[in-house]
Amino acid sequence: MQLTNRGGSDLSLDQQREGGKKGAVLLNLKSFRWRIRLERSEWRMRPVIEMTTTLKTLAQLAAIFAAAYALKSFYSTATVNDLRWILAPTTFLVELISGERFTFESLAGYMNGDHTFLIAASCSGVNFLMISFLVLTLGKLWREREMSWTFFPIAALAAYATTLIANTVRIVIALQMHANSFQLGGFDAEELHRIEGIVVYFLFLLLLFIASEKLAADKMAIKSFASGLVRRSAYLLLIYYAVTLGIPIVRGSYREAEFWEHAGFVTVVPLLFIIPIWIYSARSRIHEET
């Protein structure tokens, strides 16, 4: 510690003690009091900073859920005409890949040439879009406890692009299944179409989740990343089930028998992807410990 006497020269604390000068002791005490005041001032600022961060996080959480609610409310009453902002580019990509040609029919959807396949409002993937947005935004808040407001449009665009790709893949596969009269086990065509949709959507959701986690942990070791990924995959399932099952239950869909058939597929299919990841992670940890 360096002290300065009245003459302006620097003296160490030991030198001041050896000299026994009262001025030096008084200066030391003044310096000590100044340090205490500084530390206390910094201490006072910490709750303010934490409070500001907390309020910002709460505001962002409110904005995320408000956006999701607005999208869900819009989709619940939207016609196919209202959904052309997502159906039109999806249909374009389907035509590009499959070679099929579709014509838009107002209030019906995009119909193929022989009128055997319709891309309707239910094919828009808006629920997937909402889940993707929630996974990206809530995931970032979970990992980092704070988020820039500029991340909102980035997450929205990423979710929209992922939805277009996932929707295109799902519809192209459905077209091939329809053209080849695909059958599996005792499932009828409608059940196979539903299972195929759940598989494709959740697979792309899982890839989006892994990509976002990897970008956030760019320099993290593979084993540490995999371990953290398994732990945080719980919130992926939570968001997925909340949107696909929770919201319909709140709206009273549980009274319909068809809902429980759909709920069975929605519950089981994602677990077929997640459980093997959990088992692999558990075996890796056991192997490392032994």
C-alpha positions in Angstrom: 0.0 0.0 0.0 1.3 3.4 -1.0 0.7 6.6 1.1 1.6 10.2 0.4 2.9 12.6 3.0 2.3 16.3 3.0 5.4 16.9 1.0 4.0 14.8 -1.8 6.5 12.0 -1.7 5.3 8.4 -1.7 6.0 6.3 1.4 5.2 2.7 2.1 3.1 1.7 5.1 6.1 0.2 6.8 8.1 3.3 6.3 5.4 5.4 7.9 5.2 3.1 10.8 8.9 3.3 11.4 8.8 7.1 11.3 6.0 7.2 13.7 4.6 10.3 12.2 1.1 11.3 13.2 0.4 12.8 9.9 1.1 9.5 8.2 -1.2 7.7 10.6 -4.0 10.2 10.0 -3.5 9.9 6.3 -3.7 6.2 6.5 -7.0 6.4 8.5 -8.4 8.9 5.9 -7.5 6.5 3.1 -9.1 3.6 5.1 -12.3 5.6 5.6 -12.3 6.5 1.8 -12.0 2.8 0.9 -14.9 1.9 3.2 -17.1 4.6 1.7 -16.2 3.3 -1.8 -16.9 -0.3 -1.0 -20.2 0.7 0.6 -21.1 2.8 -2.5 -20.4 -0.2 -4.7 -22.4 -2.4 -2.4 -25.4 0.0 -2.7 -25.2 -0.3 -6.5 -25.4 -4.0 -6.6 -29.1 -4.3 -5.6 -29.9 -1.6 -8.1 -28.2 -3.5 -10.9 -29.8 -6.8 -9.9 -33.2 -5.1 -9.7 -32.8 -3.6 -13.1 -31.8 -7.0 -14.5 -34.7 -8.7 -12.8 -37.2 -6.2 -14.2 -35.7 -6.5 -17.7 -36.0 -10.3 -17.5 -39.6 -10.1 -16.3 -40.4 -7.6 -19.0 -38.9 -10.0 -21.6 -40.7 -13.0 -20.3 -43.9 -11.0 -20.5 -43.1 -10.0 -24.1 -42.3 -13.6 -25.0 -45.5 -15.0 -23.7 -47.5 -12.1 -25.1 -46.1 -12.8 -28.5 -46.9 -16.5 -28.2 -50.4 -15.8 -27.0 -51.1 -13.3 -29.8 -49.9 -15.8 -32.4 -52.0 -18.6 -30.9 -55.1 -16.4 -30.7 -54.6 -15.3 -34.3 -54.1 -18.9 -35.5 -57.3 -20.1 -33.7 -59.5 -17.9 -35.9 -57.4 -17.6 -39.0 -58.5 -18.8 -42.4 -56.2 -20.2 -45.1 -56.3 -16.7 -46.7 -54.9 -15.2 -43.5 -52.1 -17.8 -43.5 -50.7 -17.2 -47.0 -47.6 -15.5 -45.4 -46.5 -18.9 -44.3 -48.4 -21.3 -46.7 -47.3 -19.6 -49.9 -43.5 -19.9 -49.4 -44.0 -23.5 -48.0 -46.0 -24.5 -51.1 -43.4 -22.9 -53.3 -40.6 -25.0 -51.7 -42.8 -28.2 -51.9 -43.3 -27.5 -55.6 -39.6 -27.0 -56.1 -38.7 -30.3 -54.5 -41.6 -32.6 -55.5 -42.3 -31.3 -59.0 -46.0 -31.1 -58.1 -48.0 -28.0 -59.0 -50.5 -26.5 -56.6 -53.2 -23.9 -57.2 -54.6 -21.7 -54.4 -58.3 -22.0 -53.7 -59.7 -19.3 -51.5 -60.9 -20.6 -48.0 -59.6 -24.1 -48.9 -55.9 -24.0 -49.5 -53.4 -25.1 -52.1 -54.7 -28.0 -54.2 -52.6 -30.2 -56.4 -53.3 -30.9 -60.0 -55.4 -34.0 -59.7 -57.3 -32.7 -56.6 -56.1 -35.5 -54.3 -53.9 -33.5 -51.9 -54.7 -30.2 -50.2 -52.3 -28.0 -48.2 -54.8 -26.5 -45.8 -54.6 -24.1 -42.9 -53.8 -27.0 -40.5 -50.6 -27.6 -42.6 -49.3 -24.1 -41.9 -47.1 -25.2 -38.9 -48.0 -22.1 -36.8 -47.9 -24.2 -33.6 -44.4 -25.3 -34.6 -43.4 -21.7 -35.3 -44.6 -20.7 -31.8 -42.8 -23.6 -30.1 -39.6 -22.8 -32.0 -39.8 -19.1 -30.9 -40.3 -20.1 -27.3 -37.4 -22.6 -27.4 -35.0 -20.0 -28.7 -36.0 -17.1 -26.4 -36.7 -19.0 -23.2 -33.7 -21.1 -23.8 -31.4 -18.0 -24.0 -32.9 -16.6 -20.8 -32.4 -19.9 -19.1 -28.8 -20.2 -20.1 -27.7 -16.6 -19.7 -30.3 -15.1 -17.3 -30.4 -12.0 -19.6 -31.0 -11.3 -23.2 -30.8 -8.3 -25.6 -34.0 -7.0 -27.0 -32.5 -7.3 -30.5 -32.5 -11.1 -30.1 -36.3 -11.1 -30.4 -36.5 -10.4 -34.2 -33.5 -12.8 -34.7 -35.3 -15.6 -32.8 -38.5 -14.9 -34.8 -36.7 -15.1 -38.2 -34.9 -18.2 -37.1 -38.1 -19.8 -36.0 -39.9 -18.8 -39.2 -37.1 -20.2 -41.4 -37.0 -23.5 -39.5 -40.8 -23.7 -39.8 -40.6 -23.3 -43.6 -38.0 -26.1 -43.8 -39.7 -28.5 -41.4 -43.1 -27.9 -43.1 -41.7 -28.5 -46.5 -40.0 -31.8 -45.5 -43.2 -32.9 -43.8 -45.5 -32.2 -46.8 -43.1 -33.7 -49.3 -42.9 -36.9 -47.2 -46.7 -36.9 -46.9 -47.0 -36.5 -50.7 -44.8 -39.6 -51.2 -46.8 -41.5 -48.6 -50.0 -40.6 -50.3 -48.8 -41.4 -53.8 -47.5 -44.8 -52.7 -50.5 -45.7 -50.4 -48.0 -46.2 -47.6 -49.2 -48.5 -44.8 -47.7 -49.5 -41.5 -49.0 -51.9 -39.0 -52.6 -51.3 -38.1 -52.5 -47.6 -38.5 -54.9 -45.9 -41.0 -53.8 -43.2 -43.4 -54.9 -40.4 -41.0 -53.0 -41.8 -38.1 -49.8 -42.3 -40.2 -50.1 -38.7 -41.4 -50.3 -37.5 -37.8 -47.4 -39.7 -36.7 -45.3 -38.5 -39.6 -46.0 -34.9 -38.8 -45.1 -35.3 -35.1 -41.9 -37.1 -36.0 -40.7 -34.5 -38.5 -41.7 -31.5 -36.4 -40.1 -32.8 -33.2 -36.9 -33.9 -35.1 -36.5 -30.4 -36.5 -37.3 -28.9 -33.1 -34.6 -31.0 -31.5 -32.1 -30.0 -34.2 -33.0 -26.3 -33.6 -32.6 -26.8 -29.8 -29.2 -28.5 -30.2 -28.0 -25.8 -32.7 -29.0 -23.0 -30.4 -27.3 -24.6 -27.4 -24.1 -25.3 -29.4 -23.9 -21.7 -30.6 -24.3 -20.5 -27.0 -21.5 -22.9 -25.8 -19.1 -22.5 -28.7 -16.0 -23.1 -26.7 -17.4 -25.8 -24.4 -15.9 -29.3 -24.5 -18.1 -31.9 -26.2 -18.7 -34.0 -23.0 -19.6 -30.9 -21.0 -21.9 -29.7 -23.8 -23.6 -33.1 -24.0 -24.1 -33.2 -20.3 -25.6 -29.8 -20.1 -27.7 -30.5 -23.2 -29.4 -33.4 -21.5 -30.2 -31.4 -18.4 -31.7 -28.5 -20.4 -33.7 -30.8 -22.7 -36.2 -30.9 -20.0 -37.4 -27.4 -20.8 -37.7 -28.4 -24.5 -40.2 -31.1 -23.5 -41.9 -28.8 -21.1 -42.5 -26.1 -23.8 -43.5 -28.8 -26.4 -46.0 -30.4 -24.1 -47.4 -27.1 -22.8 -48.2 -26.0 -26.3 -49.4 -29.3 -27.8 -51.2 -30.6 -24.8 -51.5 -27.9 -22.1 -53.3 -25.3 -24.2 -55.8 -27.7 -25.7 -56.6 -29.0 -22.2 -57.2 -25.5 -20.9 -59.5 -24.9 -23.8 -61.6 -28.0 -23.0 -60.4 -30.3 -25.7 -60.0 -33.1 -23.1 -63.7 -33.7 -23.4 -63.3 -35.0 -26.9 -62.2 -38.6 -27.5 -60.1 -37.6 -30.5 -57.9 -35.4 -28.3 -56.7 -38.3 -26.2 -55.8 -40.3 -29.3 -53.8 -37.3 -30.5 -52.3 -36.8 -27.0 -51.0 -40.3 -26.9 -49.0 -39.8 -30.1 -47.8 -36.4 -29.0 -46.6 -37.7 -25.7 -44.9 -40.9 -26.8 -43.1 -39.9 -30.1 -40.9 -37.1 -28.6 -39.8 -39.5 -25.8 -38.5 -41.9 -28.5 -35.9 -39.3 -29.4 -35.2 -37.9 -25.9 -34.9 -41.1 -23.8 -32.0 -42.5 -25.9 -30.1 -39.3 -25.4 -30.7 -39.5 -21.7 -29.6 -43.1 -21.6 -26.4 -42.3 -23.6 -25.6 -39.4 -21.3 -26.2 -41.5 -18.1 -24.0 -44.3 -19.4 -21.2 -41.8 -20.3 -21.2 -40.4 -16.8 -21.1 -43.9 -15.3 -18.2 -44.8 -17.6 -16.3 -41.6 -16.6 -16.8 -42.3 -12.9 -15.5 -45.8 -13.1 
